[in-house]
Amino acid sequence: MTSPTTAEPAAQHAVTRTDTPDAPHVVVVPDSFKGSLGATDVAAALRAGVLAACPGARVTSLAMADGGEGTLDALLTTWSTPVRHVETVDAVGRPRTARCAVSPDGRTGVVELAEASGLPAVGDVPLQPLHAGTRGTGELAAAVLDAGVEEVLVCLGGSASTDGGAGVLAGLGARLLDAGGDPVPDGGEGLAQVASLDLSGLHPRARAVRWRLAVDVTNPLVGELGSAAVFAPQKGAGPGDVAFLDAALARWADLLERETGVRVHELPGAGAAGGVPAALVALLGAELEPGASLVAEAVGLPAALEDAALVITGEGSFDSQSVRGKVADGVARLAAASAARPPVVVVAGQVLLPAEQARAAGIAAAFSIAPGPIGLDDLMSRTAARLSEVAASVTSLTLAR
């Protein structure tokens, strides 16, 4: 059962500096450099570099994410809203305090699956691929529904379970019953036993709000490219477990189709996060959206780009995946669609994507922060300083009069 605790302020982050109305407007909108700096700190370092080269610039600084782990922190930083803490359970049913957020206008609730149901939270015990579930994520969602939000953003990624979203439904008050009318266990194990759904206890607002799921994969729920086959081995599943889970997910999808008329077996993206979208799409009408685009909208990036002279984004490694739905790709697409059509420059720990492929994706240029041959540990210790230095160089070159 959820129990919200006292909220505390999110870390404050300078968003915009305005010296003169006609000063060049630079939008700084990076992802995190995993293992080194979070998106907020990356944005601060890039902003410092811009202002070092162009002290009068207007700088809009937005922490970004691709909809997975780290998205909650990015939104909290940009929104400067209080963090909400909820007493819930982790993926293996142990008590856990997890975080969620509500937007400044009170309309949008944000739930990050990794907060309650992620792998890192259960890293101290052996992985339990058949028993791990997402009940805690459902309880987090119930907490933001209690806050009166009109839509719920569920950030998927880092899941420890393969339960088809059954645990989320349970956390929202639904009961999953076996053929004898008894509740089934949490996790994929329960999916193999569930025969019916009792929705009489479902949260009264669960079907009254808009559900938006941040997804960065297109895998279907079942089959060779499905959730169990592709992702369950990362959660401790052996070959036998994978076969069991795939069959359980298919059985679950059959039940959802009988109950709702919605088929999710082959739905692109339904295999994300252990199949969580399956239940939410079928029963709550959830919408699947590219994570980076969803986050960009939530932090107000489209409006910020309308008069930008330069956009600087960044991530730890700029490679072929970066232009396939990740932050750099989302930023470039929005910049190209804006009135100003500003150049987009990537600053990264390493640049592995050929220049012509970057340009084809709408990226004007990409620069590594590595000053030359350097060890990873040394580079990580100098990440903030090097981000500022490279941002200053980019700004000087791009905004030179």
Secondary structure, 3 states (H helix, E strand, C coil): CCCEEEEECCCCCCCEECCCCCCCEEEECCCCECCCECHHHHHHHHHHHHHHHCCCCEEEECCCCCCCCCHHHHHHHHHCCCEEEEEEECCCCCEEEEEEEECCCCCEEEEEHHHHHECHHHCCCCCCCCCCCCHHHHHHHHHHHHCCCCEEEEECCCECCCCCCHHHHHHCCCEEECCCCCECCCCHHHHCCCCEEECCCCCCCCCCCEEEEEECCCCCCCCCCCHHHHHHHHHCCCHHHHHHHHHHHHHHHHHHHHHHCCCCCCCCCCCHHHHHHHHHHHHHCCEEEEHHHHHHHHHCHHHHHHHCCEEEEEEEEECHHHHCCCHHHHHHHHHHHCCCCCCEEEEEEEECCCHHHHHHCCCCEEEECCCCCCCHHHHHHCHHHHHHHHHHHHHHHHHCC
